Amino acid sequence: MSLVIKVYFAAGMLLFAIPAFGQGTTKSDKASAPDQEIVFEEGSWEEVAAQAKRTGKYIFVDAYTNWCAPCRLLKTTTFKEQRAARFYNTNFINYTADMEAGEGIELAEQWDITAYPALLFFSPEGKIVFRQIGFVDGVKLLEFGQQVLATNHLQ
């Protein structure tokens, strides 16, 4: 087999392996890796929104689809960068949802999401205050989070 074919084969195998990494860390996994990656709340959007209102915290939403390669890349790289994880786990309620399954279908329509990944930031009252479409690295994600908190706490 030629080297080019071997490289394509290996790349193809990697794409099939990425979904096996799961959809990120949930709150029940938090004890094992509190600052190793962003921890996403379990439960419904309604529960997350109620928690935000009760605590006064902003919400970070990872709106993804299973077929989206950049969405999977966020989960396997960006959400595992320690500085970003520490910042988001401390300052936000983090929520992730498949926009083509369950309540995600309605949320995608309600939030007018037409491209993925969509990274959304909500005020504690449930109003969208910032949105980013597409892949970002941990440094950029950290900047977005800091910008959201700095800009919106002044209002």
C-alpha positions as CSV (number, residue, x, y, z in Angstrom):
1,M,0.0,0.0,0.0
2,S,1.3,3.4,-0.8
3,L,2.0,6.0,1.9
4,V,-0.8,8.3,0.7
5,I,-3.4,5.5,0.9
6,K,-2.1,4.6,4.4
7,V,-2.5,8.2,5.5
8,Y,-6.1,8.4,4.1
9,F,-6.9,5.1,5.7
10,A,-5.6,6.2,9.1
11,A,-7.4,9.6,8.8
12,G,-10.7,7.8,8.0
13,M,-10.3,5.4,10.9
14,L,-9.8,8.4,13.2
15,L,-13.0,10.0,12.0
16,F,-14.9,6.9,12.9
17,A,-13.2,6.7,16.3
18,I,-13.9,10.3,17.4
19,P,-17.7,9.7,18.2
20,A,-16.5,7.0,20.7
21,F,-15.1,9.7,22.9
22,G,-18.6,10.6,24.0
23,Q,-20.4,14.0,24.2
24,G,-18.2,15.6,26.9
25,T,-18.1,15.4,30.6
26,T,-21.3,15.6,32.6
27,K,-21.8,16.8,36.2
28,S,-21.7,13.3,37.5
29,D,-18.2,12.9,36.1
30,K,-17.0,16.2,37.7
31,A,-15.4,14.6,40.8
32,S,-12.9,12.8,38.6
33,A,-11.8,15.8,36.5
34,P,-13.0,19.2,37.8
35,D,-10.5,21.3,35.9
36,Q,-9.5,18.8,33.2
37,E,-12.4,19.7,30.9
38,I,-15.6,21.7,30.8
39,V,-18.3,20.0,32.8
40,F,-21.8,20.1,31.3
41,E,-25.0,20.0,33.3
42,E,-27.3,17.1,32.9
43,G,-31.0,17.7,32.6
44,S,-33.3,19.8,30.5
45,W,-32.9,23.4,29.3
46,E,-35.7,24.4,31.6
47,E,-33.8,23.1,34.6
48,V,-30.6,24.8,33.5
49,A,-32.4,28.1,32.9
50,A,-34.0,27.9,36.4
51,Q,-30.6,27.2,38.0
52,A,-29.1,30.2,36.2
53,K,-31.9,32.5,37.4
54,R,-31.6,31.1,40.9
55,T,-27.8,31.5,41.1
56,G,-27.3,34.6,38.9
57,K,-24.8,32.7,36.7
58,Y,-24.6,33.1,32.9
59,I,-25.1,30.0,30.7
60,F,-22.7,28.6,28.1
61,V,-24.4,26.4,25.5
62,D,-22.6,24.0,23.1
63,A,-25.2,23.4,20.4
64,Y,-24.0,20.5,18.2
65,T,-25.0,17.8,15.8
66,N,-23.6,14.3,15.6
67,W,-22.5,14.6,12.0
68,C,-20.5,17.8,12.6
69,A,-16.8,17.2,12.6
70,P,-15.9,20.7,14.1
71,C,-18.4,19.9,16.9
72,R,-16.6,16.7,17.8
73,L,-13.2,18.5,17.6
74,L,-14.5,21.0,20.2
75,K,-15.3,18.1,22.5
76,T,-12.0,16.4,22.1
77,T,-9.7,19.4,22.2
78,T,-11.1,22.8,23.1
79,F,-13.4,21.7,26.0
80,K,-10.4,19.8,27.5
81,E,-8.0,22.8,27.6
82,Q,-7.4,23.3,31.4
83,R,-7.5,27.1,31.5
84,A,-10.8,27.3,29.6
85,A,-12.2,24.4,31.7
86,R,-11.3,26.0,35.0
87,F,-12.8,29.4,33.8
88,Y,-16.0,27.9,32.5
89,N,-16.6,25.5,35.4
90,T,-16.2,28.4,37.8
91,N,-18.1,31.2,36.0
92,F,-20.8,29.5,33.9
93,I,-23.5,26.9,34.0
94,N,-22.4,24.8,31.0
95,Y,-25.0,23.0,28.9
96,T,-24.7,20.9,25.7
97,A,-27.4,19.6,23.4
98,D,-27.8,17.8,20.2
99,M,-29.8,20.1,18.0
100,E,-31.3,17.2,16.0
101,A,-32.6,15.1,18.9
102,G,-35.0,15.5,21.8
103,E,-35.6,19.0,23.0
104,G,-32.6,20.2,20.9
105,I,-34.9,20.3,17.8
106,E,-37.1,22.9,19.4
107,L,-34.2,24.8,20.9
108,A,-32.5,25.0,17.5
109,E,-35.6,26.6,16.1
110,Q,-36.2,28.9,19.0
111,W,-32.6,30.1,19.0
112,D,-32.4,30.4,15.2
113,I,-29.4,28.1,14.8
114,T,-28.6,27.3,11.2
115,A,-24.9,26.3,11.4
116,Y,-22.8,24.2,13.7
117,P,-21.2,24.2,16.1
118,A,-23.0,27.1,17.7
119,L,-21.7,28.4,21.0
120,L,-24.3,30.5,22.8
121,F,-24.1,32.6,25.9
122,F,-27.2,33.4,27.9
123,S,-27.8,35.9,30.7
124,P,-29.2,34.5,34.0
125,E,-32.6,35.7,32.7
126,G,-32.3,33.5,29.6
127,K,-31.6,36.1,27.0
128,I,-28.9,35.3,24.3
129,V,-26.1,37.8,24.8
130,F,-23.4,36.4,22.5
131,R,-23.1,33.7,19.8
132,Q,-20.2,32.2,17.9
133,I,-20.5,29.8,15.0
134,G,-17.7,27.5,14.2
135,F,-14.7,25.9,15.8
136,V,-12.6,27.9,18.2
137,D,-9.6,26.9,20.3
138,G,-9.4,27.1,24.1
139,V,-7.7,30.6,24.0
140,K,-10.5,32.0,21.9
141,L,-13.2,30.3,24.0
142,L,-11.7,31.8,27.1
143,E,-11.7,35.2,25.5
144,F,-15.3,34.9,24.6
145,G,-16.3,33.9,28.1
146,Q,-14.3,36.8,29.6
147,Q,-15.9,39.2,27.1
148,V,-19.4,38.0,27.9
149,L,-19.0,38.5,31.6
150,A,-17.1,41.8,31.4
151,T,-19.6,43.3,28.9
152,N,-22.8,42.1,30.5
153,H,-21.9,42.7,34.2
154,L,-21.5,46.4,33.4
155,Q,-25.1,46.7,32.1
